[in-house]
């Protein structure tokens, strides 16, 4: 088998034109597949990166996201008093009551209106989410109509540069700082003082959520039990990372389903292209096949050799496809998040796992494209093969 396979692979040099066309057809399919999967991976990674292992999201028990939740103001001091909650250098509990609303701003690219998430955070918000770092300006001052803007939001929406004034909630707010958050979804948000924002949007009775930092990640179960035992707290606690992973599930699934649908259509064409190439190769080499059979090589050896040739072409195509897709790694784009109805900016992420899936898909196309022509060649009678011109 190895002898015939090596002969077939060497003879591909003679048929380099048709081989190159087949490989490029598979390459284009793999490139589209890898790029689409990288969109889903980038979106999921951006949301999951928003969660820290020692942070907990507290929302109403029946809420599916913080946008439809409510944490009453009297419930916040109860959370702050729990022994599982970490405290800052000043001795105060690291709890940030928060409000999330949506404002409309025009995109830089097409001037079309887009939903931008606006987050009001408590005085301890930056300590609770300590991955947030200022890269320009300063943090907003509590009690002042000042806001900070995430790096991704600055690059996507108009009027969010340092020093600009933005109007929402019947008030003008001055941008005094721009921040990063380790590529988390917070970089697509606008942050300000939660109490001022609640007054601006006439929400006085309840926050939407509270984020707190644990003394240790292992204290999570103890916190859950303490909250469940307190009749004043009709609330649920989730690890922040689990919360954001759940928020990404629907959109990531839709993107992956789209990737599968598009790739399935394209792969049909690639498989038929590979099949036609292999049929042409078999037809042009019938005398060689007859000679090999006459020399004692088995049908299974010939079958195996043609499938190997097809898979080899597919692997070359898969590698080219991954290389074509790789320049998109890190490319910034955005999409709507179904739970919050807001636009989240994120980067394409091509991971080793996605490359492996793309290469596996290429090999499958190679097997499907080469199997039927290989069967035809292997089943060819010796006498009729030798009579072919």
N, C-alpha and C positions, 0 to 999 in steps of 0.2 A: 504493500500500500504506500509506504513511504517513498519508494522509487518512482512510482507513477505520479504521486502527488508532487514531488520535487520537479519532475519533468514538465508537468502541466504548469507549474508556477513559473518555470524558466521560459516556457513557450509564450507566456503572456506578453513578453517583450515584443514579440512579432505582432501581437494583436493589441498593441498599446492604445490605439485609437478607440476601439469599442470598450476596452477595459476602463479607460479614463472616463468615458461617458457614463458607464455604469457606476463607477465609484463616485463621480460628482453628483449623480442623481441621489444616491444614498446620502452623500454629504449634506446636500441641501435639506433633506428631511431631518437628519440628525441635528443640524444647526437650528432649525425652527423648533424642534422638540426641546433641545437643551435651553434655548433662550426663553421659551415659554415656561418651562419648569423653574428657571432662575427667577422669573417674575414672582411666582408663588412662594419660592423660598425666601426671596428678599422681603416680601410683604410679611410673611410669618416671622422672619428673624427680627424685623423692625419692631413688631408688637411684642414678641417674647423678650426682646432686649429691654423693654420698658419695665420689666419686673425684676426686682432684686430679691435674693433668697431670704433676707431677713425683714422684708416688708410685707404688710398684710393690707388687703383692700376690704373695707367694711361697707356693705350696702344693705338695703332692705331685703328681707328674706325672699320675697317673691320677685325681686328685680333680676332681669337678665343682663343688665348693664348699668353703669352709673348714671347714664342719661335718663333712665326711668326710675331712679331710686330716690330715696329720701332718708336722711339721717337728721333727726330732730336736734335742735340746738341743745336742749337739756341732756341729750344722750352723750354728747362729746365729753363733758367732764367725767362721766362714768367710765368711758374708755380710757381717758387720761390717768385715772386712778388705779387702773389694773396693774398688778405687779409684773406682768409679762411684758409691759411696754417699756422700752428703753428711755433713758433720760439724757438730756444734753448736759454740757458743762455747767449750765446755770441751774440745773436741777429740775427743769421743766420737761414734761413728757413730750416725746417726739411723735406728735400726732398732728396731722394736717387735715382739717375739714376742708372739703373742696366742692366747687360748683363748676359744671361744664355746660356751656351753651354754645350755639353755633352762630357765627356771624358771616355775612356774605362780603367777599372781596374779589376784585377782578384778578384773573391770572395775568402774569407777565407775558405769556406766549400769545394768547389770543384775545385778551381783554374780556373773556367770558366770565360771568360770576361763578364763584366756587364757595363751597361751605368750608369755613375755617374754624377749627375747634378753639374755643376760648376757655381757659382754665383759671378759675380763682383758687388760690392756695392760701393756707394759713401761714402764720408767722414762722412756723417750723418747716414749711414746705421744702426749702432748699436743704435742710439738714436731713429730712426724711428721705429725700431723693438726692443723695449726695453724689450721684453720677452727673448731675447737671452742673456745668461749668460755664462761666461767663467768658466769652472770647472778645467781646467789645462792650464798652460802657460799664455799667454797674447794675446791681439788682435794684428792682423797684423798692421804693421806701414804703413801709406799711402806713396806711392812712393817706397816701397820696395817689392821685390819679395818674399813675405811671404804670407802664407795662414792659415786660421783657418778651422777646420774640425768638423762637427757635430758628436755627440756621437754615433748615430746609424751607421753612415758611418764607424767609427773606428772599430766597432764590426762586420762589414760585408765585408769589402774590405781590400786587402793587401796593405801595404806600406803607411798607413795613421796614424801611431803612432806619438806622439809628438817627434819632432827632425828629422823625416824622410824627405827625399827630393823627390819630385814628379816632373816628367818631362812632360810638356804639352805646346803646343804653341811654340815649339822650345826653351824653357827656363826651367831652374830648379827653383823650388819653395820650400821653407823650411816651414815645419809645425811648427808654434810657439804657437798654442793654440787649445784647444778642447772646444766646447761649447754645451750647451743644449738650448732648446727652448720650454719648456713646452709640450714635445711630438709632436711638430709640424713637418711638412715635412722638415723644414730647417735642422733638425738633420741628414738628409740623404745627405746633400749638403756639398760642399767645397766652402769657401768664400775667396775672395781676393780683391785687389784694382781694381776697375772697369776700370780706365784709362789704367793701365798697362796690364790688360787682353784684352782690346780692341786692344791695339797695338800688343800683342802677337798673337791674332787671326785675325789681319789685318782688323779690323772693326773700321774705323776712323770717319765715318760720323754720325752714329746714335747709340744710346743705344737701347735696346729692350723694356724697360719699365721704369717707374718712380714710386716710392712709396713715398707717402707724408703723413704727419700726420696733421690732422685737428685741428683747435683751439678748436672745439667741434664737436662731432658726428652729431649734428643737422645742421652743416654748409655744409653738403654734397650736398643738393639740390642747395644751393647758388653757390657752386663751379661748379656743373654741368652747371648751367645757365651761369656762367661767361665764362666757357670754350666754350660752344656752341656759345656764342656771339662774340668770338674772332676768326677772319678769319685766323689767323696764326696757330691755333691749330686744326689740323685734327685728334683730339684725343678723346677718350672716357674715362670716369671715372667710376669705379665700387668700391663699398665698398670692402675692401680686403677680408672680410669674404665671401661675395657673390661670389667673383671671385674664391676663392679656393673651395667653395661648388660646383660651376659649373664645375670646373676641375675634381672633384671627381665623378660626376654624371654617366658618361659612365662606368667607371670601377666598381663602386658600383652596378650598374644595372646588369652588366654581372655576377658579383659574386653572386648576389641574384638570378638571373635566373638559374645559375648553381646549387645553393642550392636547389631551387624549383624542378629542374629536378631530381637531385639525390635522394632527399627526397621522391619525388612522387614514384619513382621506389621502394625504400626500404619500403615505407609505404604500398604498395600493399601487400608485403609479410607479414608485421606485421598485417594488417587487416585480411588477410586470416588465419593467425595463431590464432588471437583472435577469429575469427569466428569458426574455427575448435574446439577450446577449448570449446566455448559456446555450439556448437552442441553436443559435447560429454557430457557436463554437463546436457543438456536437456534430452539426450537419457538415461542417468543413473538415472534420477530423474522423470521418467514418472509417477510412482505410487504416488510420492509426489505431482506432479502437479494435478493428478486426485483427490487425497484426498483434496487438497486445493480447487479445484473446487467444490467438494461435500460439503465442509464446507461452501460454499457460497461466496468464493472470486471470483471476476470478472476476465474476461480475461484481461482487461486493467490493473488490479492490478498485475497480473502475468507478463504481458508484461513489465510493468514498473520495476518490481523487477529484472528481468534478465538484462535489460538495465543498471540499477543502478549497478549491479554486474560487468558488463563489463566495465563501466565507472570507477568504483572504481579501477579495475585492471589497467586500462589505466593511471589513476592519479598516482598510485604507480610507474608505469613504467616511467611516465613523470618526477616525482621527482628524480628517480634514474638516468635517462638520463641527467637531468640538473646537478646533482652532479658529474656524470662522465665527463661532459664537462667543469665544473668549473675550474679544474686545468690548463686548457689552457688559462684562463684569464691572460693577461699580457705577454703571450708568444710572442716573437719577430719573425717576418718574413718579407718578402718583396715581392713586385710584381711590374710589369711594369705599368707605368702610360701612357695611350694611347695618351694623348695630348702632353706630353713632351718626350716620348720615353725613359724615364729614369726609374731607379729602385728606388722605395720609400720603406723605411723600416717603419714598423708600428707594433703595438701590438694588439693581439686579445682582443676584448672588449665585455664581456658578461654583458649586462645591464639588469635592471629589466624588461624593455620592451621586450627584447629578451626572457627572462625566461617566461614571460607571453604568448608570441606567442608560445613557445615550449609547454607549458602546455595546451594551447588551442588546439594545433594540436594533442596532446595526447588524449584529451577528444573526439575530432572528430573521431579519430581512434577507440576509445572505443565504441562510438555510432554506427559507421558503422559495427564494428566487432560483436556487440551484438544484433543488431536490427533483422536480419533475423532469427537467432536461437530463439530469444525471441518470434517472431511472430509464429514460429512453435510450441513452447511450449504453447502459449496462445490459439492457435486454436485447440489444441488436444482435441478430444471428451472425456468426463468424463469416459464413459464406457470402451472405448479402453485403456485409460490411466490406469484405475484400474485393467484391465486384464493383464497388462504387468508384467512380472516376476521381 
